[in-house]
Amino acid sequence: MLSNRKEIHIEWGDCDPAGIVYFPRFFEYFDACTNALFEKAGFRKAEMLKTYGLLGIPMIDTRAQFYVAASFGETVAIETRIVKWGRSSFQVEHKLYKGDELAAEGTE
């Protein structure tokens, strides 16, 4: 199954005053990783939207679990893959790692 790994360097603007990534930013990371996965498969988002007359890709369910805090200045890696294809939807899984440690995971 197609998967992609993307590294993200955590910037100050991603964090709360304590220097820990503010949780909604993880969903922005996940969205960027989904786009990178499709691009790896040869489907650039802007071209897909134009070619197929899409306004976007609607979300029907998003979830995340957080295990270890990610902080300013760190670089994390997110592994992304499509785990389910339906007739009119698909499910994407993201696993965010700090080194070898699973720090967060999410689905869309």
C-alpha positions, -999 to +999 in steps of 0.1 A: +000+000+000+012+035-008+027+054+021+047+085+026+070+099+053+074+136+058+096+154+083+083+186+099+104+211+119+084+226+147+084+264+146+076+288+175+043+297+158+032+261+160+034+262+198+015+275+228+033+298+253+049+267+270+066+258+237+044+227+231+027+222+198-009+235+200-031+206+192-049+220+161-016+223+144-013+185+143-044+185+119-026+210+097+004+187+097-018+158+088-034+177+060+000+186+045+010+149+048-021+138+030-013+162+002+023+149+001+010+113-001-013+121-031+016+141-047+038+110-044+012+090-062+012+116-091-019+136-080-010+172-072-039+187-052-043+219-074-044+198-105-068+172-090-092+200-080-091+215-114-092+183-134-121+167-115-140+200-107-136+196-070-139+224-045-119+204-019-119+171-001-145+171+026-138+157+060-164+135+076-144+122+106-112+134+121-095+120+152-062+122+170-045+108+201-015+124+217+010+104+237+042+125+239+045+163+236+062+177+206+080+210+212+096+240+196+128+233+177+122+196+173+119+177+140+092+151+139+084+125+111+049+117+101+041+084+083+009+086+062-010+059+044-045+053+031-060+024+052-095+022+036-111+030+003-149+033+001-173+040-027-173+077-019-147+082+008-113+070+021-096+069+054-060+082+060-038+072+089-010+094+103+016+083+128+038+111+142+072+100+156+098+118+177+128+097+169+116+061+173+088+070+197+052+073+186+041+107+198+007+111+182-016+094+157-046+105+138-071+095+112-091+115+087 
